[in-house]
Amino acid sequence: MHLDSKQEADSICEPCLSGKLNVAPFPSSQSRACKPLKLVHSDVHGPLPVCTASGYRYWITFIDDSTRLRSVLLLKTKGEATSAFKQFKAFAENETNERIGTLRDDKGGEYMSKELDDFCSEHGIQRQHTVRNMPQKNGVAERFNHVLSEGITAMLSEAGLPPSFWGEALSALVHVLNRCPTSALPDKTPFEAFYGHKPDVSHLRIWGCVAYVHVQKDKRGLEVLQPLYQEGNDL
């Protein structure tokens, strides 16, 4: 089919933009913190549909940009985020003898309290808030939440445990991930990069496997001995 037209094609088709416009991929950051705690990524995940036996419905993550060590704390409400950050700060600075330089978050309400803002100002901690509805800007923390969600689901399914055990699965998963290689570090695990020595993994077991607990004599009661009486054993 021959079209005899002298008119040049429009370089921008606005109807096509309206119907097929997509957000361009976000480039990966090429800069990294040069020492531990210079930059900490954080995000809150939840509420989860099932609470733990202790009543927790959320978790909050703190990820060191330099070493990629992950710390996760359980929360009953989002309002506990400030207390969790204070707890993380005390632990991390005590272990590394460094001070937190910058806290990066997604500008959620739990991060915008006056208490947290005043605390950071008092301790010289800079704040970085990402743009609204742009989780890619807080990609380190957002991606880790995705990894945790998938890992917890797999662990509960493999162990055959109810969803209320997600808190225990979360703690075990983070413990293992900190001792596993990551593409973010060339030749070290996050544990070694943060603490300065290689981790001992001899204590690791399959999560959810059968375990036996020794009950001390002064803690033993009739509820422990009752099965023995029922079986007719000579005590």
C-alpha positions as CSV (number, residue, x, y, z in Angstrom):
1,M,0.0,0.0,0.0
2,H,1.5,3.3,-1.1
3,L,0.8,6.5,0.9
4,D,1.6,9.7,-0.9
5,S,2.0,12.1,2.1
6,K,4.5,14.9,2.6
7,Q,3.6,15.3,6.3
8,E,6.2,14.1,8.8
9,A,5.2,11.8,11.5
10,D,4.6,13.4,14.9
11,S,7.5,12.5,17.2
12,I,5.2,12.5,20.3
13,C,1.9,10.7,20.2
14,E,-0.1,11.9,23.1
15,P,-2.9,9.3,22.9
16,C,-0.2,6.6,23.0
17,L,1.3,8.2,26.0
18,S,-2.1,8.2,27.7
19,G,-2.7,4.5,27.0
20,K,0.7,3.0,27.3
21,L,2.9,5.2,29.5
22,N,5.1,3.4,32.0
23,V,7.5,4.5,34.7
24,A,11.1,4.2,33.6
25,P,13.2,1.7,35.6
26,F,14.8,3.2,38.6
27,P,18.6,3.0,38.3
28,S,20.5,1.2,41.0
29,S,22.5,3.4,43.4
30,Q,26.2,3.3,42.6
31,S,27.2,4.9,45.9
32,R,27.7,3.1,49.2
33,A,28.4,4.2,52.7
34,C,32.1,4.0,53.5
35,K,31.8,2.8,57.1
36,P,29.2,1.2,59.3
37,L,26.2,3.2,60.4
38,K,26.9,6.1,58.2
39,L,23.6,5.4,56.5
40,V,20.8,3.2,57.9
41,H,17.7,2.1,55.8
42,S,14.5,1.5,57.7
43,D,10.9,0.5,56.9
44,V,7.8,-0.8,58.8
45,H,5.9,-3.8,57.6
46,G,2.3,-4.6,58.6
47,P,-0.2,-5.1,60.1
48,L,0.0,-8.8,59.6
49,P,-3.4,-10.6,59.5
50,V,-2.4,-12.8,62.4
51,C,-0.6,-11.6,65.6
52,T,2.0,-13.5,67.4
53,A,1.4,-15.2,70.8
54,S,2.8,-12.0,72.4
55,G,0.5,-9.7,70.4
56,Y,2.9,-8.4,67.7
57,R,1.4,-7.3,64.4
58,Y,4.3,-5.4,62.8
59,W,8.0,-5.5,62.3
60,I,10.5,-2.7,61.6
61,T,13.8,-3.2,59.8
62,F,17.1,-1.4,60.2
63,I,19.7,-2.2,57.5
64,D,23.3,-0.8,57.6
65,D,24.2,0.4,54.1
66,S,27.9,-0.4,54.5
67,T,27.9,-3.9,56.0
68,R,24.3,-4.8,55.0
69,L,23.7,-6.2,58.5
70,R,20.0,-6.5,59.1
71,S,18.2,-5.9,62.4
72,V,14.5,-6.5,62.8
73,L,12.3,-5.7,65.8
74,L,8.7,-6.7,66.4
75,L,6.1,-4.0,67.1
76,K,2.6,-4.2,68.5
77,T,1.7,-0.8,67.0
78,K,3.4,1.5,64.5
79,G,3.7,4.1,67.3
80,E,6.5,1.9,68.8
81,A,8.9,2.7,65.9
82,T,10.7,5.5,67.8
83,S,11.4,3.2,70.8
84,A,12.6,0.5,68.4
85,F,15.0,3.0,66.7
86,K,16.4,4.0,70.1
87,Q,16.9,0.3,70.9
88,F,18.7,-0.3,67.6
89,K,20.9,2.8,68.0
90,A,22.1,1.7,71.4
91,F,22.9,-1.8,70.2
92,A,24.6,-0.8,66.9
93,E,26.7,2.0,68.3
94,N,27.8,-0.1,71.2
95,E,28.9,-2.9,68.9
96,T,30.8,-0.8,66.4
97,N,32.0,2.3,68.3
98,E,30.5,4.3,65.4
99,R,27.6,6.7,65.4
100,I,24.6,6.6,63.2
101,G,24.9,9.4,60.6
102,T,21.7,9.3,58.5
103,L,18.4,7.5,58.8
104,R,16.5,6.9,55.5
105,D,12.8,6.1,55.6
106,D,9.7,6.3,53.5
107,K,8.2,9.3,55.3
108,G,5.5,7.1,56.9
109,G,3.6,8.5,59.8
110,E,5.5,6.4,62.3
111,Y,8.7,8.1,61.2
112,M,7.3,11.7,61.3
113,S,6.7,11.9,65.1
114,K,8.1,14.9,66.9
115,E,9.7,12.5,69.4
116,L,11.8,10.8,66.7
117,D,12.6,14.1,65.0
118,D,13.8,15.7,68.3
119,F,15.8,12.6,69.2
120,C,17.6,12.6,65.8
121,S,18.3,16.3,66.1
122,E,19.7,15.8,69.6
123,H,22.1,13.1,68.5
124,G,23.1,14.7,65.2
125,I,21.4,12.2,63.0
126,Q,20.4,13.4,59.6
127,R,17.0,12.5,58.1
128,Q,16.3,11.3,54.6
129,H,12.7,10.9,53.5
130,T,11.8,9.3,50.2
131,V,9.1,10.7,47.8
132,R,5.5,9.8,48.5
133,N,4.3,6.7,46.6
134,M,7.8,5.9,45.5
135,P,8.9,2.7,47.3
136,Q,11.8,2.3,44.8
137,K,13.5,5.2,46.5
138,N,13.7,3.2,49.7
139,G,14.5,0.1,47.8
140,V,17.0,-1.5,50.2
141,A,14.4,-1.7,53.0
142,E,11.5,-2.5,50.7
143,R,13.2,-5.3,49.0
144,F,14.3,-6.8,52.3
145,N,10.6,-6.8,53.5
146,H,9.7,-8.8,50.4
147,V,12.5,-11.3,51.1
148,L,11.3,-11.7,54.7
149,S,7.6,-12.2,53.7
150,E,8.5,-14.9,51.2
151,G,10.9,-16.6,53.6
152,I,8.5,-16.6,56.5
153,T,5.8,-18.1,54.4
154,A,8.1,-20.9,53.2
155,M,9.4,-21.7,56.7
156,L,5.9,-21.9,58.2
157,S,4.8,-24.2,55.3
158,E,7.8,-26.5,55.7
159,A,7.5,-26.8,59.4
160,G,3.7,-27.2,59.4
161,L,3.3,-24.5,62.0
162,P,0.4,-22.0,62.3
163,P,0.7,-18.4,61.1
164,S,1.0,-17.1,64.7
165,F,4.6,-18.4,64.7
166,W,5.7,-15.8,62.1
167,G,7.6,-13.9,64.8
168,E,9.8,-16.8,65.6
169,A,10.3,-17.6,61.9
170,L,11.3,-13.9,61.3
171,S,13.9,-13.9,64.0
172,A,15.5,-17.2,62.8
173,L,15.4,-16.0,59.2
174,V,17.2,-12.7,59.9
175,H,19.8,-14.6,62.1
176,V,20.6,-16.9,59.1
177,L,20.6,-14.2,56.4
178,N,23.2,-12.1,58.3
179,R,25.5,-15.1,58.2
180,C,25.0,-15.9,54.4
181,P,26.9,-14.4,51.5
182,T,25.2,-11.5,49.7
183,S,25.9,-9.8,46.3
184,A,26.2,-6.5,48.1
185,L,29.5,-7.6,49.7
186,P,32.3,-9.2,47.7
187,D,34.0,-11.6,50.1
188,K,32.3,-11.2,53.5
189,T,29.0,-12.0,55.1
190,P,27.1,-9.1,56.7
191,F,28.0,-10.5,60.2
192,E,31.8,-10.4,59.5
193,A,31.6,-7.0,57.9
194,F,29.8,-5.6,61.0
195,Y,31.5,-7.4,63.8
196,G,34.9,-7.9,62.3
197,H,35.2,-11.7,62.6
198,K,33.7,-14.7,60.9
199,P,30.4,-16.1,62.3
200,D,30.1,-19.5,64.0
201,V,27.3,-21.5,62.3
202,S,27.7,-24.8,64.1
203,H,24.6,-24.0,66.2
204,L,22.3,-23.7,63.1
205,R,19.5,-26.3,62.8
206,I,16.6,-26.8,60.5
207,W,13.9,-24.4,61.6
208,G,10.9,-26.2,62.9
209,C,12.7,-29.5,63.6
210,V,12.0,-31.6,66.7
211,A,13.8,-30.4,69.8
212,Y,13.9,-31.6,73.4
213,V,14.0,-29.3,76.4
214,H,15.6,-30.4,79.7
215,V,13.4,-29.1,82.6
216,Q,15.4,-28.4,85.7
217,K,14.3,-30.3,88.9
218,D,13.1,-27.2,90.7
219,K,10.8,-26.4,87.7
220,R,9.3,-29.8,87.4
221,G,5.7,-30.3,88.6
222,L,2.9,-32.8,88.4
223,E,2.0,-31.5,84.9
224,V,5.4,-32.8,83.7
225,L,5.3,-36.1,85.6
226,Q,1.6,-36.9,84.9
227,P,2.3,-38.7,81.6
228,L,4.7,-41.1,83.4
229,Y,2.0,-41.9,86.0
230,Q,-0.5,-42.6,83.3
231,E,1.8,-45.0,81.6
232,G,2.2,-47.0,84.8
233,N,5.9,-46.4,85.2
234,D,7.5,-47.2,88.5
235,L,8.8,-43.9,90.0
